[in-house]
Amino acid sequence: MPKINLNELDPEFKHRVAEQPGGEGLKACFACKACTAACPIQPIDKRYDPRKIIRMALLGMKKQVLESDFIWLCSSCYGCQEVCPQNVRFTEVMYAIKNLAAQEACIPPGLTAQRSLLKKHGRLYEVGEFENEKRLKMGLPPIIEHAEDFDVILPDQTVESDRGHSSTSHNS
Amino acid sequence: METLLYLGCTVPIRNLNYEVSARLTAKALGITFRDIEEFGCCGFPLKSLNVEDMMVTAARNLALAEREDLDICALCNACAGTLNEVAHQVRTNPEIREKINRRLKPLGLRLDGNVKVRNYMRLLWEEIGIEGIAKAVTRPLNGVTLAPHYGCHYLKPSELNVGFDSPEVPRTLSDLITATGAKVINYPSLLDCCGGGLLGMSEEVANAMAVRKLQEVSASGAHALVLVCPFCNVMYEGQQKKIAKSTGIDLKTPVVYYPQVLGLALGMTSEQLGFKLNRIKPKELLEIVEG
């Protein structure tokens, strides 16, 4: 394991995670490793280790956590959350960590593309004549996009310069 | 009873067999599905980027339902889970309620969070009941053996499903299958996560998560794996060929949706139930049922 340079740690990081919606439970962890034992990803990809991610966050290893690829490997199965004796709610903590990574512009390209689709169409798949003809043939009602609503409720940018509680802007 | 049918993004485009069989079986059992054309994405895909964006996207659908004063029935586990989660948060947390309603205001919508959200299988379980379904069966699926797959968000987080099913020893889907006259197998990887949430991040890891269940069900002699979620379908049906190829394991596990199975037991034909869209044909199953 690489050495940890104390000067590069950010003691504020754990507080930032805990301030995010869902991140509140982070500091209750007492490192029992039940989460890791319940995790279906960990045996497949050792880089994704819930207990280790919690320790890294508590130590303040902000850069190593937010800029990593492994934080995006949570499958959101809630296995860890169900077994945690401290009610850390780690699946939600992972969302808090990913939200912070997104604020720092560390986002996998697939997710940015999904967000653009949602803002533009209100759905993950664009619905055109072809799709509705197929539906009609099976006796199903047409799907109608109401894209305009999503342009209103979803702000233009996900990257926020102001940390924590920056207000959400509606730029439509 | 009347309820709003919430289709989400994937089912009405990619899984018409699921939608058509859900609509037909509901009708046959006296459930009236009402469509709201304004329903959009549930918000789940936004949760990793910004939890509040996810919440407001979910809240928009919930507020539309509240305006109609009707509950929501969803076909996708991720949609049902997300909508349920946000309804709960808005109902129980005044700070979140205010924040979300501030963002909904430009749409002329408001949400108190009292709308109830259920997966279709939960609705069947709670509203029609196992006995009610067994009574409605006109063509028992004798001789058919099926393997249930619940999917994570059907059962978890358990704090959102109090009084429904156990995340460790679930039974509702098994009982729903038994009610059709088919036999249910229990198998070690019953509770495995499909890996669908990871497919966009790492196909390799996602496939590695799905393989054990496919292998076990394939070896068990079950006629099909029974799903209730289109995300799980992407892995078990959509990725099955690729998984077989990359692992060298001979996999030919037919994958069906529960309402398709139910529909057969209610006397509907495989054509009506959209079986032609099932990519790995449950030939043996249909031979036993339809001859």
Boltz contact constraints between the chains, C-beta under 6 A:
constraints:
  - contact:
      token1: [A, 21]
      token2: [B, 51]
      max_distance: 6.0
  - contact:
      token1: [A, 40]
      token2: [B, 193]
      max_distance: 6.0
  - contact:
      token1: [A, 40]
      token2: [B, 209]
      max_distance: 6.0
  - contact:
      token1: [A, 44]
      token2: [B, 205]
      max_distance: 6.0
  - contact:
      token1: [A, 44]
      token2: [B, 208]
      max_distance: 6.0
  - contact:
      token1: [A, 45]
      token2: [B, 205]
      max_distance: 6.0
  - contact:
      token1: [A, 72]
      token2: [B, 201]
      max_distance: 6.0
  - contact:
      token1: [A, 75]
      token2: [B, 193]
      max_distance: 6.0
  - contact:
      token1: [A, 75]
      token2: [B, 195]
      max_distance: 6.0
  - contact:
      token1: [A, 75]
      token2: [B, 197]
      max_distance: 6.0
  - contact:
      token1: [A, 75]
      token2: [B, 198]
      max_distance: 6.0
  - contact:
      token1: [A, 76]
      token2: [B, 197]
      max_distance: 6.0
  - contact:
      token1: [A, 77]
      token2: [B, 152]
      max_distance: 6.0
  - contact:
      token1: [A, 77]
      token2: [B, 193]
      max_distance: 6.0
  - contact:
      token1: [A, 78]
      token2: [B, 152]
      max_distance: 6.0
  - contact:
      token1: [A, 78]
      token2: [B, 156]
      max_distance: 6.0
  - contact:
      token1: [A, 78]
      token2: [B, 157]
      max_distance: 6.0
  - contact:
      token1: [A, 81]
      token2: [B, 157]
      max_distance: 6.0
  - contact:
      token1: [A, 82]
      token2: [B, 156]
      max_distance: 6.0
  - contact:
      token1: [A, 82]
      token2: [B, 167]
      max_distance: 6.0
  - contact:
      token1: [A, 95]
      token2: [B, 47]
      max_distance: 6.0
  - contact:
      token1: [A, 95]
      token2: [B, 51]
      max_distance: 6.0
  - contact:
      token1: [A, 98]
      token2: [B, 48]
      max_distance: 6.0
  - contact:
      token1: [A, 99]
      token2: [B, 50]
      max_distance: 6.0
  - contact:
      token1: [A, 99]
      token2: [B, 51]
      max_distance: 6.0
  - contact:
      token1: [A, 102]
      token2: [B, 49]
      max_distance: 6.0
  - contact:
      token1: [A, 110]
      token2: [B, 200]
      max_distance: 6.0
  - contact:
      token1: [A, 111]
      token2: [B, 49]
      max_distance: 6.0
  - contact:
      token1: [A, 114]
      token2: [B, 45]
      max_distance: 6.0
  - contact:
      token1: [A, 118]
      token2: [B, 41]
      max_distance: 6.0
  - contact:
      token1: [A, 122]
      token2: [B, 40]
      max_distance: 6.0
  - contact:
      token1: [A, 123]
      token2: [B, 9]
      max_distance: 6.0
  - contact:
      token1: [A, 123]
      token2: [B, 40]
      max_distance: 6.0
  - contact:
      token1: [A, 123]
      token2: [B, 41]
      max_distance: 6.0
  - contact:
      token1: [A, 124]
      token2: [B, 9]
      max_distance: 6.0
  - contact:
      token1: [A, 125]
      token2: [B, 9]
      max_distance: 6.0
  - contact:
      token1: [A, 125]
      token2: [B, 13]
      max_distance: 6.0
  - contact:
      token1: [A, 131]
      token2: [B, 13]
      max_distance: 6.0
  - contact:
      token1: [A, 138]
      token2: [B, 16]
      max_distance: 6.0
  - contact:
      token1: [A, 138]
      token2: [B, 20]
      max_distance: 6.0
  - contact:
      token1: [A, 141]
      token2: [B, 35]
      max_distance: 6.0
  - contact:
      token1: [A, 143]
      token2: [B, 12]
      max_distance: 6.0
  - contact:
      token1: [A, 144]
      token2: [B, 37]
      max_distance: 6.0
  - contact:
      token1: [A, 146]
      token2: [B, 38]
      max_distance: 6.0
  - contact:
      token1: [A, 146]
      token2: [B, 40]
      max_distance: 6.0
  - contact:
      token1: [A, 149]
      token2: [B, 107]
      max_distance: 6.0
  - contact:
      token1: [A, 152]
      token2: [B, 106]
      max_distance: 6.0
  - contact:
      token1: [A, 153]
      token2: [B, 56]
      max_distance: 6.0
  - contact:
      token1: [A, 153]
      token2: [B, 103]
      max_distance: 6.0
  - contact:
      token1: [A, 154]
      token2: [B, 53]
      max_distance: 6.0
  - contact:
      token1: [A, 158]
      token2: [B, 49]
      max_distance: 6.0
  - contact:
      token1: [A, 158]
      token2: [B, 50]
      max_distance: 6.0
